Amino acid sequence: MNNYKTDEHSLKQLKTFAATASISVSVALSLIKAGAAIVTGSLSVLSSMVDSLTDVISSSISLIAVKFANKPLTEQHRYGYGKAEAVSALVQSAFIVGSGGFILYDGICRFITPQPVTQTAVGLWVMGISIVLTIALISFQAAVVKKTNSQAIEADSAHYTVDLLTNGAIIASLLVVKYLDWQWFDSLTAVLISVYLLWNAGHIALKALEEITDHEVDEDIKQKIIDLVHTVPEVKGYHDFRTRVSGMLMFIEIHLELDGDLTLTQSHDISDAVEAKILAEFPQAQIIVHQDPYGLHEKRLDHEISGHCDL
């Protein structure tokens, strides 16, 4: 138990550090891109700068959400504050929509009233630096998400993945303007970036809403849990199996069907064995196990769900 508490504390610290690193990188990128946008007059560089400013805000929201989600359980919040991260991801998606809409509007305006792009070499250097910093940050964030399952950090990482793609597109755009003098290509790149930003915002919002509304975990994870339940020979069946995720925690509830002649102590020991099997695979799980006599006919959650599973 002490090792679990130590690991949990380390994971919380890791999430906080990742959120802080995101803010630092986004501030640095915003400053250098702002300078490049002023010098070059490039809309695509400006769009990238606006996106980085959005990242500053969203990363700050992530840091607040992570700190809030890391709070210990209280008398009034016995399930913890893990969903703060999903709320954070939802707010971040709104900021992405705002920046994407701004870039789309400006891009269309530039098509109507073109403006020349100059000093492309400066823009190329700045976007190259941006790519290096962004790759380093995304790699770190990916490792953090793998260990913590943090939605806030994952949403943050999605921003920077988009940044990486858009930075590459902007470099291509600046090269086209520099060598082919297709000034309109800069505006086209900005419009394409904005469309991708809007699509990405929808993806982040949908995932956040799934957690907020207690969407079930993926089917492969549920099947793994059921396989673990079946490794305990005394379990004759199961029903009313449901799951949900809140931050780093996965909540599991299941009714085990056991021999009706077992004593309460024996049934309890079997439940403990099932719980131990699941925790060995999913240490961040919170598990509630009910014991029911095998063959008992009663009102069940499975019967209320259309297309319920066979028992």
Buried (B, 14 or more C-beta within 10 A) or exposed (E): EEEEEEEBEEBBEBBBBBBBBBBEBBBBBBEBBBBBBBBBBBBBBBBBBBBBBBBBBBBBBBBBBBBBBBEEEEEEEEEBBBBBBBBBBBBBBEBBBBBBBBBBEBBEEBBEEEEEBBBBEBBBEBBEBBBEBBEEBBEBBBEBBEBBBBBBBBBBBBBBBBBBBBBBBBBBBBBBBBEEEEBEBBBBBBBBBBEBBBEBBEEBBEBBBBBBEEBEBEEEBBEBBEEBBEEBEBBEBBBBBBBBBBBBBBBBBBBBBBBEEBEEEBBEEBBEBBBEBBBEEBEBBBBEBBBBBBEEEEEBEBEEEEEEEEE
